[in-house]
Amino acid sequence: MSSLFSCNDLPAGEQFDAWRETVSNAFVPLDAKSYTAGTFTGELLTGVVGSLQVSEVSGGAVEVCRMPDAIRRSDPGYVKLGMQIRGYCVLTQDDREAALIPGDFSIYDTRRPYQVSFEGDFAQLVVMFPHELIHLPPDALNDMTARRVSGRRGIGGLVSKLLVGIAEQPRGVEELSANQQLSNGVLNLLAAALSEQLGCESNVPPETNRAALLLQIKAFIDARLYDPELSSHLIARAHNISPRNLQKMFEGEGTTATEWIRRRRLEHCRRDLVDPRLSVDPWGL
């Protein structure tokens, strides 16, 4: 991603304080308490995708809290989505608890107190955005905080896979910073997943699932451009669709899956050719 912080090389007595300050500055003012014995290691990678701030945060056993006094000092009105990558956590807000294992996610609102407890070494993907950007009925967002959404089935599974695809970009998310289409796709798909969980209707367009799947496929392609085995059949199999349906999806974009792969490889190759720090050996077109 575009910005990296690591406390791993700092003196042991400074590591946790530096991590706590960096995480608080990157999101909203937070309090944190470490339960890690001895050395605390942790990192924060962050970038922007359209209207979204996308971050990956890691660390040891720690409790992070958003307290009422911090809310009074700074209340930007953000929604945060936390998707567990490694380890286990419990998110608490609005008298509810969501226990998350890798792939699961939940949302929480920075306008109200919350607590996130990590019981050991962890990594979590955090997506933050203004609350007015998500298309849900007025009370649905409040009803959905601190509820676990499975990343292994339903629309929640699509959200999880799409976010993993974004995070796995070979060069990070900086190339996606201006991609408002991808940002909107994530938000629409998230609204659909939360509505599915609550059993209510969202205000997302009817073509959201198809558009979100196409965005997921494009992220999958970008994460594997260096793979010589990347093909239409591999992509279709990975997303449980037929090669014919895959081609129909790209026909709507005025191209084919094969041509899209070629175009993206050329764009990355062109960028690498003008970067004196990189070798062009991986590319073979």
Backbone bond lengths (Angstrom), bond angles and torsions (degrees), N, CA, C in turn:
res aa  C-N    CA-C-N  psi(-1)  N-CA   C-N-CA  omega(-1)  CA-C   N-CA-C  phi
1 M - - - 1.448 - - 1.522 109.37 -
2 S 1.306 116.66 179.09 1.458 118.75 -168.48 1.510 113.80 -78.20
3 S 1.326 119.32 -21.15 1.459 121.60 -177.34 1.516 109.07 -136.44
4 L 1.334 116.08 132.14 1.454 120.83 -176.70 1.516 110.26 -127.96
5 F 1.316 116.12 130.09 1.462 122.46 171.13 1.515 108.02 -123.12
6 S 1.325 116.79 137.60 1.451 122.22 173.76 1.520 108.85 -138.03
7 C 1.323 115.56 133.00 1.466 119.89 176.70 1.520 111.54 -97.26
8 N 1.327 117.07 4.49 1.461 120.69 -170.08 1.521 113.65 -65.54
9 D 1.336 117.40 -29.37 1.460 120.19 -176.85 1.524 113.07 -96.81
10 L 1.321 117.12 3.16 1.461 120.47 178.80 1.527 110.19 -80.39
11 P 1.343 117.43 159.85 1.470 119.57 173.65 1.525 110.55 -55.97
12 A 1.324 116.90 144.77 1.466 121.70 -173.49 1.521 112.63 -53.82
13 G 1.321 117.65 -36.67 1.456 120.38 -177.86 1.509 114.26 -73.82
14 E 1.336 117.73 -11.25 1.460 121.71 -177.20 1.522 113.07 -107.71
15 Q 1.317 117.89 -10.97 1.463 120.99 -169.69 1.527 112.73 -62.18
16 F 1.322 117.03 -53.87 1.463 118.52 -174.79 1.521 111.78 -66.52
17 D 1.335 118.07 -42.05 1.464 120.36 179.91 1.520 110.80 -60.37
18 A 1.337 117.17 -39.73 1.465 120.63 178.72 1.522 110.85 -66.92
19 W 1.331 116.65 -41.11 1.473 120.77 178.19 1.525 110.48 -63.13
20 R 1.334 116.47 -46.73 1.470 121.27 -179.11 1.524 111.03 -60.03
21 E 1.319 117.53 -45.29 1.462 120.63 -179.20 1.523 111.32 -65.45
22 T 1.330 116.80 -40.83 1.465 120.59 -179.07 1.525 111.26 -65.91
23 V 1.325 117.28 -44.54 1.466 121.02 179.47 1.523 110.67 -64.22
24 S 1.321 117.18 -41.12 1.468 121.12 179.57 1.521 110.94 -63.79
25 N 1.326 116.88 -41.10 1.469 120.52 179.89 1.525 112.00 -71.07
26 A 1.325 117.09 -31.33 1.464 120.74 -176.83 1.523 112.18 -74.61
27 F 1.322 117.87 -30.07 1.459 121.43 -176.89 1.532 110.40 -111.40
28 V 1.294 117.00 -100.42 1.466 124.17 175.41 1.526 106.46 -134.63
29 P 1.342 118.87 160.71 1.464 119.61 -179.83 1.530 112.11 -54.09
30 L 1.336 115.03 127.00 1.458 122.13 -174.77 1.522 110.54 -135.41
31 D 1.322 115.82 155.66 1.457 122.69 167.55 1.527 107.77 -106.79
32 A 1.321 116.23 149.85 1.463 119.40 179.97 1.518 110.06 -147.68
33 K 1.335 115.24 147.23 1.457 121.89 177.86 1.522 108.57 -133.62
34 S 1.332 115.74 128.61 1.463 120.64 -179.01 1.519 110.94 -89.38
35 Y 1.342 115.33 137.76 1.458 121.75 172.98 1.530 110.28 -114.74
36 T 1.332 115.44 17.40 1.456 121.33 179.56 1.521 109.80 -86.69
37 A 1.308 116.98 125.72 1.464 120.67 177.87 1.527 109.27 -78.50
38 G 1.323 116.15 127.49 1.459 120.00 177.53 1.512 112.32 80.35
39 T 1.323 116.11 -137.32 1.462 122.76 -173.49 1.528 111.42 -66.36
40 F 1.327 116.08 133.08 1.468 121.53 175.10 1.523 107.89 -107.61
41 T 1.316 117.63 119.01 1.463 121.71 177.51 1.518 108.98 -112.27
42 G 1.317 115.83 140.80 1.459 119.69 -179.55 1.509 111.51 -169.51
43 E 1.324 115.14 158.14 1.462 121.21 -179.45 1.523 109.93 -139.64
44 L 1.318 115.36 160.38 1.462 122.27 172.99 1.514 108.04 -139.07
45 L 1.324 116.26 121.60 1.459 123.15 172.81 1.512 107.05 -113.84
46 T 1.319 117.20 134.70 1.464 118.49 -176.48 1.521 110.91 -144.99
47 G 1.323 115.61 151.26 1.451 122.46 177.93 1.520 109.69 -161.14
48 V 1.322 116.27 -175.76 1.460 122.22 -176.21 1.519 109.23 -126.50
49 V 1.333 116.39 135.91 1.462 123.06 171.75 1.515 107.03 -126.44
50 G 1.322 117.79 102.24 1.456 120.70 -177.63 1.515 110.76 58.10
51 S 1.331 116.62 -118.19 1.469 122.19 -179.42 1.526 112.95 -89.84
52 L 1.319 117.22 2.77 1.457 121.48 -174.33 1.522 111.43 -104.21
53 Q 1.323 116.45 138.83 1.457 121.01 163.94 1.516 106.79 -95.22
54 V 1.328 116.52 122.44 1.460 122.12 -177.32 1.522 108.44 -115.25
55 S 1.327 116.91 123.06 1.463 121.58 -175.88 1.520 109.96 -134.74
56 E 1.319 114.94 149.77 1.457 120.90 169.37 1.519 107.73 -119.55
57 V 1.316 116.33 120.50 1.458 121.78 -177.38 1.522 108.72 -118.42
58 S 1.328 115.73 138.96 1.460 120.65 178.38 1.518 109.26 -135.47
59 G 1.322 115.95 159.78 1.456 120.37 -179.86 1.513 110.78 177.36
60 G 1.338 115.51 -166.02 1.454 121.62 178.26 1.514 110.92 -103.78
61 A 1.322 116.52 -163.22 1.464 121.07 -179.59 1.526 109.68 -61.21
62 V 1.331 116.05 119.35 1.461 120.59 -173.42 1.526 109.36 -155.85
63 E 1.316 115.56 152.55 1.466 122.15 173.98 1.520 108.11 -119.48
64 V 1.327 116.35 124.72 1.465 122.50 -178.94 1.522 108.20 -113.77
65 C 1.337 117.04 131.13 1.465 121.37 -175.90 1.523 110.93 -129.63
66 R 1.310 115.05 143.90 1.469 122.99 169.15 1.525 105.85 -107.69
67 M 1.330 116.18 109.59 1.457 121.79 -171.47 1.530 111.32 -99.18
68 P 1.344 117.77 157.29 1.471 120.73 -178.75 1.524 113.92 -55.83
69 D 1.344 118.33 -38.68 1.461 118.79 -179.23 1.517 111.43 -67.23
70 A 1.341 117.49 -34.56 1.465 120.67 176.33 1.525 110.88 -67.82
71 I 1.331 117.13 -36.39 1.464 120.95 177.79 1.522 110.25 -65.30
72 R 1.321 116.99 -39.91 1.470 120.11 178.63 1.523 111.11 -64.54
73 R 1.334 117.00 -34.12 1.465 120.20 179.95 1.519 111.80 -74.87
74 S 1.319 117.67 -34.64 1.464 121.31 -175.26 1.518 109.05 -152.76
75 D 1.328 116.66 113.65 1.466 121.80 -177.49 1.527 109.26 -129.88
76 P 1.349 118.05 78.29 1.466 120.74 -175.85 1.518 114.19 -75.78
77 G 1.331 118.44 -13.06 1.459 120.33 178.01 1.512 113.92 73.99
78 Y 1.327 116.64 51.17 1.458 121.22 179.53 1.525 111.14 -103.53
79 V 1.320 114.35 154.00 1.457 122.12 165.31 1.522 107.10 -104.38
80 K 1.329 116.19 138.03 1.457 120.66 175.60 1.524 109.07 -118.22
81 L 1.308 115.28 137.24 1.458 122.23 172.62 1.522 106.91 -110.53
82 G 1.324 116.45 125.02 1.458 120.72 175.49 1.513 110.03 -111.41
83 M 1.339 116.65 119.43 1.465 121.33 177.67 1.526 108.76 -114.26
84 Q 1.311 115.90 121.69 1.457 120.49 -175.98 1.521 110.24 -71.87
85 I 1.324 116.35 129.76 1.461 122.30 175.82 1.520 110.62 -103.37
86 R 1.330 115.22 -42.75 1.465 120.76 -179.42 1.524 108.77 -144.57
87 G 1.333 116.09 142.66 1.454 119.57 178.30 1.523 112.58 85.42
88 Y 1.321 115.07 -161.43 1.468 122.63 -172.03 1.519 108.57 -139.30
89 C 1.335 116.78 141.55 1.461 119.29 176.50 1.521 110.26 -145.00
90 V 1.328 114.95 160.67 1.463 122.17 173.90 1.522 107.62 -124.73
91 L 1.330 115.89 121.59 1.465 123.13 177.51 1.524 108.73 -101.60
92 T 1.330 116.41 130.67 1.463 121.61 -179.44 1.523 110.12 -124.04
93 Q 1.327 116.22 126.21 1.472 122.24 173.15 1.525 108.44 -160.40
94 D 1.326 116.14 147.16 1.470 121.94 175.74 1.531 112.33 54.17
95 D 1.338 116.33 40.90 1.474 122.56 178.26 1.522 113.00 62.26
96 R 1.331 116.47 25.12 1.460 120.76 175.18 1.523 109.18 -126.49
97 E 1.341 115.54 157.24 1.454 122.09 176.57 1.523 109.41 -128.50
98 A 1.333 115.75 138.00 1.460 121.68 174.68 1.521 107.94 -122.58
99 A 1.326 116.92 117.61 1.463 122.18 177.13 1.526 108.02 -94.24
100 L 1.330 116.64 121.61 1.458 121.58 -172.31 1.522 111.42 -114.62
101 I 1.328 115.49 132.79 1.455 122.85 169.40 1.522 107.01 -113.84
102 P 1.347 118.75 168.53 1.464 120.04 -175.62 1.532 113.36 -50.81
103 G 1.326 114.72 131.02 1.462 122.85 -178.13 1.508 113.23 99.78
104 D 1.335 117.71 -28.67 1.464 121.51 178.81 1.525 110.55 -76.24
105 F 1.328 115.47 154.63 1.460 119.08 174.17 1.518 110.07 -143.79
106 S 1.323 114.96 164.59 1.454 122.34 175.92 1.520 107.55 -151.19
107 I 1.333 116.14 162.03 1.457 119.47 177.81 1.522 109.72 -115.22
108 Y 1.331 115.09 157.73 1.458 121.38 175.83 1.514 108.89 -150.54
109 D 1.322 116.14 158.35 1.462 123.79 -169.92 1.523 108.96 -112.43
110 T 1.345 116.64 124.36 1.468 119.73 -176.95 1.519 112.69 -71.77
111 R 1.342 118.21 -8.17 1.467 120.83 -179.70 1.523 112.39 -80.74
112 R 1.341 116.46 -8.03 1.462 120.90 -179.74 1.527 109.59 -132.61
113 P 1.327 117.47 155.04 1.466 119.91 -178.55 1.532 111.70 -59.36
114 Y 1.315 114.93 146.30 1.463 120.45 173.34 1.523 109.32 -151.97
115 Q 1.314 114.71 166.01 1.466 121.90 179.61 1.522 108.51 -141.23
116 V 1.334 116.57 134.24 1.462 122.13 175.76 1.526 107.29 -123.86
117 S 1.336 116.62 119.51 1.465 121.94 -177.27 1.526 109.78 -113.53
118 F 1.323 115.89 121.95 1.465 122.56 176.61 1.528 107.76 -106.48
119 E 1.326 116.89 125.32 1.457 120.58 -170.88 1.519 113.69 -88.90
120 G 1.311 118.45 -4.45 1.464 122.65 179.00 1.510 108.83 -170.59
121 D 1.330 116.67 -163.77 1.461 119.83 178.37 1.527 109.59 -55.95
122 F 1.328 116.01 136.94 1.463 119.67 -174.37 1.520 110.68 -148.54
123 A 1.316 114.31 162.98 1.465 123.24 165.85 1.516 106.83 -141.27
124 Q 1.328 116.52 137.31 1.458 121.19 -178.91 1.524 109.47 -140.50
125 L 1.330 115.10 138.65 1.460 121.35 172.77 1.521 107.86 -90.85
126 V 1.330 116.79 127.09 1.462 121.68 -178.04 1.523 108.78 -120.13
127 V 1.327 116.21 123.15 1.466 122.70 176.74 1.523 107.22 -112.14
128 M 1.331 116.97 127.05 1.466 121.36 -176.57 1.527 109.45 -125.48
129 F 1.349 116.36 137.87 1.460 120.76 -177.12 1.526 109.20 -157.80
130 P 1.346 118.23 157.45 1.473 121.11 176.76 1.525 110.83 -61.60
131 H 1.326 116.77 138.62 1.471 120.47 -172.66 1.519 112.77 -63.27
132 E 1.344 118.14 -26.37 1.463 119.36 -176.65 1.528 112.52 -74.10
133 L 1.326 118.48 -7.75 1.461 120.56 -177.50 1.525 113.52 -82.50
134 I 1.324 117.84 -14.84 1.464 119.09 -177.89 1.528 109.80 -94.56
135 H 1.337 116.31 131.79 1.461 122.46 -173.11 1.532 110.51 -88.89
136 L 1.321 115.03 86.78 1.463 121.04 178.13 1.518 109.24 -135.14
137 P 1.341 117.85 154.39 1.468 120.28 173.31 1.524 110.18 -56.03
138 P 1.339 117.22 156.20 1.472 121.47 -171.53 1.522 114.96 -50.49
139 D 1.333 117.95 -44.13 1.465 119.80 -174.81 1.527 113.84 -92.93
140 A 1.330 116.46 -8.63 1.467 118.75 -173.23 1.519 112.12 -66.56
141 L 1.334 116.47 -37.73 1.462 119.30 -179.28 1.523 110.89 -62.51
142 N 1.331 116.29 -44.38 1.469 119.62 178.38 1.524 111.65 -63.32
143 D 1.330 116.66 -34.37 1.461 120.53 -179.21 1.531 112.50 -73.49
144 M 1.341 116.84 -15.14 1.461 119.79 -171.83 1.519 113.56 -102.28
145 T 1.332 118.47 -7.26 1.457 119.47 -179.74 1.528 110.63 -63.53
146 A 1.338 114.75 145.19 1.472 121.81 177.00 1.526 112.50 53.43
147 R 1.327 116.17 40.66 1.465 121.43 170.64 1.527 107.54 -119.74
148 R 1.306 116.39 130.28 1.466 120.43 -178.59 1.524 110.65 -71.50
149 V 1.329 115.57 132.36 1.461 121.91 172.09 1.525 106.98 -114.33
150 S 1.309 116.55 122.83 1.464 120.57 -178.65 1.522 110.52 -68.93
151 G 1.312 115.73 136.20 1.456 120.76 175.06 1.506 112.83 -93.87
152 R 1.329 117.03 14.79 1.460 120.37 -175.93 1.522 113.66 -115.15
153 R 1.326 117.64 -0.16 1.467 119.02 179.95 1.528 109.44 -157.63
154 G 1.322 115.03 164.18 1.459 120.89 175.87 1.517 113.05 62.58
155 I 1.327 115.09 -161.14 1.461 120.44 -179.41 1.526 110.25 -68.05
156 G 1.346 116.75 -29.41 1.456 119.41 175.32 1.516 112.21 -58.07
157 G 1.334 116.87 -35.12 1.458 120.67 176.42 1.514 112.05 -63.70
158 L 1.342 116.90 -37.42 1.463 120.28 176.47 1.521 111.19 -66.15
159 V 1.345 116.40 -42.12 1.466 119.92 177.99 1.523 110.13 -59.20
160 S 1.323 116.19 -48.00 1.459 121.09 -178.21 1.523 111.32 -59.71
161 K 1.333 117.02 -46.45 1.464 120.54 -179.15 1.526 111.54 -65.48
162 L 1.329 116.60 -39.22 1.460 119.83 179.66 1.524 110.65 -64.40
163 L 1.327 117.48 -43.86 1.462 120.56 -179.91 1.523 111.20 -66.08
164 V 1.327 116.94 -39.22 1.463 119.75 176.55 1.523 110.06 -62.66
165 G 1.337 116.88 -40.73 1.457 120.30 178.25 1.514 112.37 -61.25
166 I 1.328 117.23 -40.45 1.464 121.00 177.41 1.525 110.20 -64.77
167 A 1.331 116.30 -45.88 1.466 120.34 -177.40 1.519 112.08 -66.57
168 E 1.336 117.49 -26.00 1.459 121.08 -176.88 1.523 113.22 -89.12
169 Q 1.332 117.77 8.60 1.453 119.57 176.27 1.527 109.17 -52.01
170 P 1.339 119.43 130.39 1.460 120.67 -175.12 1.517 113.73 -56.18
171 R 1.335 117.86 -35.52 1.459 120.95 -179.47 1.523 111.32 -102.88
172 G 1.334 117.17 8.87 1.461 119.37 -176.39 1.509 110.49 90.92
173 V 1.332 117.48 -172.92 1.457 121.66 -174.68 1.516 112.99 -91.13
174 E 1.357 119.14 2.18 1.457 118.10 -173.89 1.522 112.69 -61.71
175 E 1.357 117.39 -30.29 1.455 119.63 179.56 1.528 111.63 -70.57
176 L 1.323 118.06 -16.01 1.457 122.47 -177.47 1.518 112.34 -98.66
177 S 1.341 117.81 6.58 1.464 120.51 -169.73 1.520 112.56 -60.21
178 A 1.329 117.97 -32.70 1.459 120.49 -177.91 1.528 112.55 -96.67
179 N 1.325 117.66 7.38 1.462 121.21 -173.36 1.525 110.62 -85.01
180 Q 1.335 115.72 84.65 1.462 120.33 -179.67 1.519 111.24 -69.74
181 Q 1.344 116.93 -29.00 1.465 119.74 178.28 1.525 110.54 -62.09
182 L 1.317 116.66 -43.78 1.456 120.46 178.68 1.524 110.77 -65.86
183 S 1.337 116.02 -42.19 1.469 120.67 177.18 1.522 110.84 -58.18
184 N 1.326 116.97 -48.20 1.470 120.57 179.61 1.527 111.30 -63.21
185 G 1.329 116.02 -37.72 1.455 119.48 178.99 1.519 112.28 -62.93
186 V 1.333 116.30 -41.90 1.465 120.12 177.59 1.525 110.38 -61.91
187 L 1.340 116.68 -45.78 1.466 120.48 -177.63 1.527 111.69 -66.04
188 N 1.328 117.11 -41.62 1.465 120.00 179.04 1.529 111.49 -65.26
189 L 1.327 115.17 -41.88 1.462 118.73 179.97 1.524 110.75 -67.84
190 L 1.329 116.94 -38.08 1.466 120.38 176.52 1.523 110.62 -62.31
191 A 1.331 117.20 -43.50 1.468 120.31 178.23 1.522 110.77 -60.40
192 A 1.327 116.69 -40.71 1.464 120.07 178.62 1.526 111.17 -65.50
193 A 1.340 117.23 -39.36 1.465 120.89 179.55 1.525 111.29 -66.09
194 L 1.334 116.73 -42.30 1.462 119.95 179.50 1.524 110.90 -67.59
195 S 1.333 116.49 -38.69 1.467 120.09 177.90 1.522 111.07 -65.04
196 E 1.335 116.28 -39.92 1.463 120.27 176.40 1.523 110.07 -60.37
197 Q 1.329 116.37 -40.95 1.463 120.83 -179.26 1.527 111.44 -64.48
198 L 1.335 115.90 -40.42 1.467 121.05 -177.08 1.524 113.18 -86.25
199 G 1.339 116.47 -15.13 1.454 119.59 -176.55 1.507 113.16 73.77
200 C 1.354 116.79 28.94 1.463 120.70 178.68 1.518 109.31 -118.34
201 E 1.308 115.59 174.23 1.456 121.52 179.97 1.526 109.78 -92.98
202 S 1.323 116.04 135.04 1.461 120.47 173.43 1.520 108.80 -98.58
203 N 1.319 115.53 169.39 1.456 120.56 -179.89 1.522 112.25 -100.53
204 V 1.329 117.22 24.16 1.454 119.88 -178.87 1.527 109.25 -79.77
205 P 1.334 117.48 153.66 1.458 120.64 178.79 1.523 110.62 -62.56
206 P 1.346 117.91 152.52 1.465 120.54 -176.89 1.520 113.50 -64.17
207 E 1.336 117.70 -24.02 1.461 120.03 -178.88 1.523 112.59 -87.44
208 T 1.340 117.22 12.45 1.464 120.59 -175.54 1.524 112.48 -57.37
209 N 1.334 117.80 -46.61 1.466 119.60 -176.13 1.519 111.47 -60.71
210 R 1.332 116.27 -43.45 1.460 119.50 -179.95 1.521 110.70 -65.31
211 A 1.340 116.14 -46.32 1.461 119.67 -179.18 1.522 111.03 -63.43
212 A 1.329 116.37 -40.23 1.462 119.73 -179.91 1.527 110.99 -66.48
213 L 1.340 116.88 -39.10 1.457 119.82 177.94 1.521 110.44 -63.44
214 L 1.326 117.15 -40.26 1.461 120.08 178.28 1.527 110.70 -63.82
215 L 1.327 116.97 -40.75 1.464 120.19 176.65 1.523 110.69 -63.42
216 Q 1.317 116.18 -39.92 1.463 120.48 177.56 1.525 110.21 -62.21
217 I 1.331 116.64 -42.33 1.464 121.18 179.50 1.524 110.53 -63.92
218 K 1.329 117.15 -41.82 1.464 120.04 178.83 1.523 111.43 -64.50
219 A 1.330 116.81 -39.19 1.465 119.81 176.56 1.529 110.24 -65.25
220 F 1.324 117.16 -39.16 1.465 122.33 176.66 1.524 110.18 -59.95
221 I 1.327 116.69 -44.28 1.462 121.14 179.19 1.521 110.85 -63.22
222 D 1.332 116.89 -48.04 1.464 120.34 -177.85 1.524 111.82 -61.34
223 A 1.324 116.91 -33.23 1.465 120.14 -179.76 1.523 112.30 -74.28
224 R 1.352 117.90 -10.10 1.467 121.04 -174.83 1.525 112.60 -130.51
225 L 1.311 117.46 24.33 1.461 120.14 -178.21 1.523 112.40 -61.93
226 Y 1.331 117.06 -27.87 1.458 120.62 -179.28 1.534 112.37 -79.62
227 D 1.324 117.30 -8.71 1.464 121.64 -176.01 1.527 110.03 -82.66
228 P 1.337 118.69 115.54 1.477 120.04 -179.47 1.522 112.91 -67.10
229 E 1.340 117.87 -15.88 1.466 121.42 -179.58 1.528 112.55 -87.80
230 L 1.334 117.51 -2.13 1.464 120.31 -178.92 1.525 110.06 -62.52
231 S 1.333 116.42 127.42 1.465 121.13 -177.03 1.516 109.51 -154.11
232 S 1.329 115.75 169.31 1.464 120.83 178.03 1.523 111.25 -60.27
233 H 1.322 116.80 -41.15 1.463 119.75 -178.41 1.526 111.02 -67.03
234 L 1.327 117.36 -39.88 1.464 120.22 178.36 1.526 110.24 -63.70
235 I 1.336 116.72 -42.96 1.466 121.32 -179.44 1.526 110.54 -64.01
236 A 1.333 116.61 -46.18 1.466 120.36 -179.46 1.527 111.03 -61.53
237 R 1.328 116.28 -43.70 1.469 120.22 -179.13 1.528 111.01 -63.90
238 A 1.339 116.87 -40.06 1.468 120.88 -178.59 1.522 112.08 -66.02
239 H 1.341 117.35 -23.58 1.467 120.53 -177.01 1.530 112.51 -112.09
240 N 1.335 115.99 12.67 1.472 121.78 174.44 1.525 112.71 57.02
241 I 1.329 116.10 40.70 1.460 121.26 173.87 1.521 108.09 -129.51
242 S 1.317 116.34 164.51 1.461 119.94 179.43 1.526 109.87 -81.66
243 P 1.340 118.04 153.55 1.463 120.20 175.20 1.527 112.03 -56.09
244 R 1.344 116.90 -34.06 1.465 120.09 179.14 1.531 110.79 -64.10
245 N 1.335 117.00 -45.15 1.467 119.62 178.44 1.520 111.48 -65.31
246 L 1.327 116.27 -35.53 1.464 119.70 176.61 1.524 110.15 -60.43
247 Q 1.324 116.66 -45.12 1.467 119.70 -179.58 1.525 111.27 -64.68
248 K 1.332 117.23 -37.36 1.467 120.14 178.44 1.526 111.06 -62.54
249 M 1.331 116.18 -37.38 1.459 119.51 179.81 1.524 110.69 -63.73
250 F 1.329 117.08 -41.69 1.462 119.76 -179.52 1.524 112.08 -77.38
251 E 1.342 117.19 -25.73 1.466 119.38 174.86 1.519 110.68 -60.47
252 G 1.332 116.82 -34.29 1.459 120.46 176.57 1.510 112.79 -63.85
253 E 1.335 116.95 -17.58 1.463 122.63 178.01 1.525 111.01 -99.11
254 G 1.334 116.13 2.77 1.459 119.63 -179.65 1.510 113.87 76.29
255 T 1.337 117.64 26.64 1.456 120.76 -178.50 1.520 108.81 -151.53
256 T 1.322 117.58 -170.68 1.459 123.50 174.96 1.524 108.28 -125.35
257 A 1.324 116.14 165.27 1.463 119.46 178.92 1.525 110.75 -61.76
258 T 1.329 116.48 -41.94 1.467 120.16 -179.87 1.517 111.24 -63.59
259 E 1.323 116.86 -43.19 1.461 120.47 179.21 1.525 110.81 -66.63
260 W 1.327 117.38 -36.39 1.469 120.17 178.21 1.527 110.75 -63.22
261 I 1.341 116.59 -43.63 1.467 120.34 177.30 1.524 110.05 -59.88
262 R 1.326 116.19 -46.18 1.471 120.28 -178.95 1.524 110.89 -61.47
263 R 1.340 116.47 -44.17 1.462 120.60 -179.26 1.521 111.36 -62.98
264 R 1.332 116.92 -44.48 1.461 119.87 -179.59 1.524 111.19 -66.31
265 R 1.328 117.72 -36.81 1.463 119.96 176.78 1.525 111.01 -65.47
266 L 1.317 116.73 -40.35 1.463 119.71 178.19 1.525 111.07 -64.32
267 E 1.334 116.63 -41.00 1.466 119.66 179.20 1.521 111.21 -63.19
268 H 1.323 116.87 -42.64 1.463 120.26 178.82 1.525 110.83 -69.92
269 C 1.325 116.83 -38.32 1.458 120.59 178.17 1.524 110.65 -63.06
270 R 1.333 116.48 -43.21 1.468 120.96 178.92 1.518 110.65 -60.36
271 R 1.319 116.12 -42.52 1.462 119.92 178.75 1.525 111.43 -64.65
272 D 1.339 116.04 -42.41 1.459 119.51 -178.30 1.524 112.05 -68.47
273 L 1.328 116.76 -33.04 1.461 120.13 -179.12 1.522 112.49 -63.73
274 V 1.316 117.19 -30.75 1.469 119.78 -179.08 1.524 111.95 -93.70
275 D 1.327 117.17 1.69 1.466 121.11 178.57 1.525 108.57 -99.28
276 P 1.340 118.40 108.48 1.468 120.67 -175.88 1.521 113.61 -66.51
277 R 1.325 117.51 -13.91 1.464 120.21 -178.31 1.518 112.48 -81.52
278 L 1.337 117.63 -12.85 1.458 120.80 -170.83 1.515 112.16 -111.42
279 S 1.326 114.82 151.07 1.453 121.83 170.72 1.519 108.65 -92.54
280 V 1.329 117.71 146.89 1.471 120.49 178.53 1.522 111.21 -95.75
281 D 1.348 117.39 6.01 1.461 120.49 -176.63 1.524 114.76 -54.96
282 P 1.376 119.75 -35.01 1.474 117.99 -176.07 1.516 114.16 -65.87
283 W 1.324 118.03 -18.07 1.454 119.33 -171.79 1.526 110.67 -89.77
284 G 1.315 115.93 134.04 1.448 122.14 173.23 1.510 108.58 -145.58
285 L 1.321 116.23 104.65 1.466 119.78 -173.56 1.524 109.96 -108.94
